[in-house]
Amino acid sequence: MTTERNFQKFFSAVLCVLLFTLYNSTNVYSQLKTVTGKVTDKSDGSPLPGVTIKVKGTASGTTTNSNGVYTLKAAANAILTFSYIGYNEIQLTFDGQTNLNAELVSNNQRLDEIVVIGYGTTTKKDATGSVATVSAAQIKDLPVSSVDQKLKGQIPGVQISTTTGTPGGGTSIKIRGSGSIGAGDNPLFVVDGYPISNTSGQVSNPLNVINPNDIESITVLKDASSTAIYGSRGSNGVIVITTKQGVRGIPVVNVSAYTGIQQVPQKGRPQMLNGTEFAQFRKDIIVDDFASRGLVATDADIPEAYRNPAQYGAGTNWYNEIIHSAPMSNLDASISGGSENTKYSFSLGYLNQEGTLRYTGFDRYAIRMNTESKIGKKLRVGINMAPTNSVQRLNSFESDFVDVLSRSLWLSPLIPVNDANGNRTPYVISPGMYAGPNPLNSLEFAGTKSTNFRGLGTAFAEYQILDGLKLKYSFNVDYTNASSFVFNPSFVGGVNSPPPTVPNSSTNKSTSFNWLSEAILTYDKTFAKDHRLNVVMGYSAQKERA
């Protein structure tokens, strides 16, 4: 009886709440008034279809029709927000009137934005091809080692993926998908008007020559009309990089630094058998093999290492042993300024990136300096220099069955990293298994050290012949000196080749010199405010010697 009364009380309370809510909802709805209006462009009074109108603080909203007219229900004193692409957003207060019109003001700021294109600049409204620009403000806080990594997720139609986790390694960049079956998909990189080598791979990245913090803007030319001026080199798209220049005014000093930790997340690591599971697995293989032939395996048939799986416990996870939490730090300092006739900029950068694979890493020392002077009223000269030195500590990985990463997946977990005396176990071997050297020894003592020096330099002179007519000559150089050294000591050994082995060493050196000479004649003139003529004529010669 008591239960029934409690249920009746509960049901009555719920019913009262529902009736009260329904009453309030009806009362509020009855207070809403219908407002209609028209949204137009303030400059010419033309109607704007598709304008979004929302009641601020609520989910209520609507859009204008093809004639710019809208209808909406709102409470008195509600604030209506009008927003439309290319126009400034406005807010109007609805005080109960039945008609509320709105006029939107066009926002031409983005249309007047300067973008860098092939052999010149233009405004976004005058660009006829598919061009996308990323400014320094959009990418300044991204802690990565190279410019291409900063573009990830920034530009539609540009796919950027890291082909390997090598510190200082290259990335794969595709603009609007693959443009070739066998000739490669890498776009052309143009740094301050200078096309540089665009070959990249697991361990090489041409953009390592640029300190990401020296970037002023990045423009991606996507379609054929935008890239045609670069010829076949631009068939996969063009990425135009503009570095920071000096500005007129008092000297400005900037110092920035960051540090962080890189990790391989647990979710991304392979699930390995522990020592007990592996020994049991090997034992079961033998037992099942005998059972398939109608026999029973005895202890004599099972190798001693697999007879008592429980003794091993967790064993050794070789994959976890060769990776670690790797620090990464960066330090940049710059000074820029100038007078009425001369501008200058100077920057220093240092990057230290340890690899998540032990005993690998990347160090970069970068310098960039540029100056520009105006001589008289018509002549402008300048010079830009950017030497960079980098050091990579590498190892064999992601290449074949015997590299250190692949080896960590099949080495026996029954063998400890260190022996009973605390010394590193030199060789990992279990019955019926491939054998190989301790991967930590391979990483520490048999790695490759690659050193790369690359210097970019540009000198130019620009003379204004007539109003709107300019002649510019520039000479650019790209010098590279690279070397690599690897030594495999006798105590490391190889796959199925226990130490000591015959030691070996190799050294590679390469030098290349690339020069570019260009003369560009440009005529850019605006007539009667709304008409513009832009003509470019030039000569370019480039040669590379390796």
C-alpha positions, 0 to 999 in steps of 0.5 A: 500500500505504501509503495502504491502511494509513493508511486502516485505521489511521484507520478503526480509530481512528474505530471505537475512539472510537465504541465508547468513546462508546457505552460511556460513554453506556450507563454514564451512562444506566445511572446515571440513576434514575427519579424521580416526584412530585407538584407542589401549591399550598402554600396549599391542596394542590391539584395544579398541571398544566403545571408545568415540571421541568428537570434543571439544566445539562442539556436533560432535562425534563418537565411535570406532567400534569392531576393534578400528577404527573411522571416524570423520569430524573435522576442522583443529586445532580442539581438539579431546577428547578420553574417555573410562571406565577404561582408562585415558582420553586424548586430541589430536590436529587434524592439518589436517592429514587424520590419527590420532591414539590414545593410551589410558593408563589403570587406575588401581587406582579404581581396587586397591581400598581396600574394606572391606568384611566379616572377612577381606579386599580385593581389588576391582579387587579381589572381586568376589561378588557384593560389593559396597563401599561409602567413607567418602568423598562422604557423609561427607556434608549430614546433617542427623542424622543417617548413613543409611540416608546418603546412600540414592541414593548412591548405586544402588540396595539399597532402603532406605526410611524413614518410619516416620518423627520421630526425631531419628526414623528408616528407611526401608532398602532393598538390591535388594528388599524384601528377605522374606515375613514375616521375615523382610527385614532389612540387617545385620549391622557390625560395625568394625567387630561386628554384631549388632542388626538390628531391627528398627521401627518408633521410634527405629534405631540401627544405632543411636549409631554411629555418622555419622561423625565418619564413614570412609567407608561403604561397602554393600555386596549384593549377596549370595556369599558375605554374606554367611560367616555371615550365615542366618543373612546376608540373606537380605544383609550386611552393613559393617561400618568402623569407623575412626582410628588414623594415624601416625603423629602429632595430627590433630584436626577437628571441624565441625558444621552445623545448619539448618531448617526442614520444611513440604513443603506446597505441601505435606500438606493436603488441609483442609476446612476452617471455613466457608467452613466446617460450610457450608458443615455441614449445606448443609448436613442437608438441603440436608437430609431434601430435600431428604425427601421432607421437608424444613429445618428451623433454628431450625433444623440446630445447631446454630454453622452452621447457619451463616458460613460466621462468621468463615472466615479461622477458625483453621487449626489444621494440620498447628497448630501442625507443625512448622519450626524445627531447627537442629544443630550438633557439632563434634570435633575430635583429631587423631594422632600417632607414629611409634608404637601407633595410637589413635583417639578420637571424641565427637559429639552432635546432636539436632534435633527438630521435625517438629511436635511440642514438639518432638525432638531427642538429641544425645551425642556420644563419640568414642575413639580407640587406637592401639599399636604395641608391637615388630615386630609381636604383635598388640593390640587395644581397641575401645569404643563408648558410646552413650546416646540419648533422644527422645521426642515422641508422639502418631502418625501414629498409629490410628484414635485418634493420634495427626496427625490423630486428626488434620485432623478431629477436627472442624476448628470452634474452636479457638486454644486459648479462649478469655482470651488467654488461650489454648482451652482445648477441641474441639467439634462441633455438630455432630462431634467427639470431642477430646482434643486440640492436642497442649495440647496432644503434650506438656503435654502427650508426651513420653520421651525415654532415651537410653544408648548404649555402644559398646566396642572391644578389640583385639590382632593380632599375626603374626605367619609367613609371611602372616599367622596371628591369631587375637582374639577379644572380643566385648560387646554391652550394652544397657539400655533403659527407657521410661516415659509417663504421661497423666494429668487429664486436657488433656482428650481424644477422646469423653472424655472431661477433667477432666479425671483420670490421668495415667502414665507408665514407661518401662525399659529394659537392654540387654548385648550382647557379641561376642568372635572371633578367626580368622586365616588368610593366605594371600600370593601372589606368582609370582606377579599374583597369590594370596592365601587367606584362612580364618578359624575362630571360633565365639561365640555370646550371647545376654541376655535381 
